[in-house]
Amino acid sequence: MRHRFTKVLLAAVLFVLLAGTATTAAKSRHTTASSASYNVGIVYSRTGLLAAYGAEYIEGLKYGLSYATKGTNKVNGKTINLTLVDDKTDPATAVNAAKDLIGQGYKILAGSVSSGVSLQVAPLADQNHILYVSGPAASDAITGVNKYTFRSGRETLQDVNTVNSFLKGSGKKVVVLDQDSVFGHGNYAAVKAIVGSKGHTVSEVSEPLTATDFTPFAQQVKNANADLVFVAWAGATAPAMWKALDQQNVFNGPDVVTGLAERATWSALGAPATKIHYLSHYVYTAPKNKVNDWLVKQMRKRSQVPDIFTPDGFVAAQMIVHALQTAKGDDPDKMVSALEGYKFLAPKGVQAIRPQDHAMLQPMFRVKLVSTNGHLVPQVLGTASTYATAPPVVAMRG
């Protein structure tokens, strides 16, 4: 699910490099590949619509490199050098940057936070036989796009499988409240396909993008007498929509579920924030494992905590280090073989790369927000396991 967000969190390319990764170089675009190092091109959104996600990703990537290399920033005796390039959340810019890096001899690219960007860069990986690790980009079409493309984040079908984990038993009535748009109807179609296949009845209440009075639609939702309401919404009208649901007492009946975006957006939910149940890619208080504990501890030294896409960067680093170690070098075909079937402990928990289509199997979380001393904090309701959220296997297309 795609989210609007309210501010850019960080200017990622200007990060002070982490202790233990101080030798990681944010090199210029015109640096040529060196046999004394492994050069990795990171094409990501430093600016543009998804700059907030890009900042989280880059931060996680650098922590992940420190963790995976035990603070040395070296694999097989060679330094990992990062070249950071801003795609401005624009596919054409990203493609040009990727071509430039490939032309310089780079054999590893990573970083896309936009699905539109990732789907344009992925064919270049196949055409040029280089390893490409997509980032937070959520499009299901990235899975299985070609043998050289992997992903470090979740996909939309895993969101929908998490919705299903809120339902107990069978024969439940589910209503999808969405916007009359490709985004909205796409979410409805996914819920109908996945949740409907589990024996539940799924229907849709769709609101025009131009709507300003949400009361009639809130009444439709209430009158549906559903067991669960899934809200697929994006944009500045969200507070008014949530307020209408609250005024019509929709929260007094079914579980109302939506995706939890980054922390900067929580206050915009208004009074209903504590009444909603959320599916979550990640909140730092949910996983209980040594990798997440390490990440949280390191970030607290900077008075920070991980956000929803920090783990996607961390996992990309784990994948790159593992691929180089196992392949004993940066031969792309050997790195692909090293990653297929790779199972490992990440901040979210146990993750696995499905060899058939390169889906990134991972846990998801059910949470709610509670008000503590005037601040909204997540309370974990449960975890949807790595395999419970797995998307259907797709045939490799390239």
Sequence and secondary structure as in RCSB ss.txt:
>XXXX:A:sequence
MRHRFTKVLLAAVLFVLLAGTATTAAKSRHTTASSASYNVGIVYSRTGLLAAYGAEYIEGLKYGLSYATKGTNKV
NGKTINLTLVDDKTDPATAVNAAKDLIGQGYKILAGSVSSGVSLQVAPLADQNHILYVSGPAASDAITGVNKYTF
RSGRETLQDVNTVNSFLKGSGKKVVVLDQDSVFGHGNYAAVKAIVGSKGHTVSEVSEPLTATDFTPFAQQVKNAN
ADLVFVAWAGATAPAMWKALDQQNVFNGPDVVTGLAERATWSALGAPATKIHYLSHYVYTAPKNKVNDWLVKQMR
KRSQVPDIFTPDGFVAAQMIVHALQTAKGDDPDKMVSALEGYKFLAPKGVQAIRPQDHAMLQPMFRVKLVSTNGH
LVPQVLGTASTYATAPPVVAMRG
>XXXX:A:secstr
     SS    GGG    TT TT  B  TT    TTEEEEEEEE SSSTTHHHHHHHHHHHHHHHHHHTTTS EE
TTEEEEEEEEE TT HHHHHHHHHHHHHTT  EEE   SHHHHHHHHHHHHHHT EEEE S   GGGTTS TTEE
ESS  HHHHHHHHHHT  SSS EEEEEEESSHHHHHHHHHHHHHTGGGT EEEEEEE TT    HHHHHHHHHTT
 SEEEEE  STTHHHHHHHHHHTTGGGSSEEEEE   GGGGGGG GGGGG EEEES  TTS  SHHHHHHHHHHH
TTT    TTHHHHHHHHHHHHHHHHHHTS  HHHHHHHHTT EEEETTEEEEE TTT  EE  EEEEEEEEETTE
EEEEEEEEE TTTT         
